[in-house]
Amino acid sequence: MRTTYRILAFLVCALVALQAASHAWASAGIAQYLAQGGTIDLDSQELPNFPEAVGLMIHGMNGMYVIPVVALALLVTSFFAKVPRGTMWAGIVLALVALQITLGMLGHSITALAFLHGVNALALFGTAFWTGMRAGRAVGEVASPRSSVGVG
């Protein structure tokens, strides 16, 4: 279960990286589209006609559905993984995901919160990474007493 816990923590990191990459890809596409004379109608339900707009869909679906499910699975796994303070760290990851969603949704109307959305993404990545590293260290701590038993 520790391996599953560790994989889920690092998967959150990978998904946060995908969030950043998909948003950067979409932002670059928007800039190029506008520079070439394109227009964006925020009242329209259609995506603008440039391929990078898919990055916005990836960012939205990954952030609203995939990352929360993985973070919740991390929390559930933490109850069985027996990682010291693992449930606390998984809970912090889940709380940061909830905050991230809130900042992302509110950032559409209060742009300062969009700024915090980016900062919180870094905190989420770092916390998930730390959570995964702690699980690996906990595995090593279990094995270390056997290796310290004196062999001449």
Order of alpha helices (4+ residues) and beta strands (2+ residues): alpha-alpha-alpha-alpha-alpha
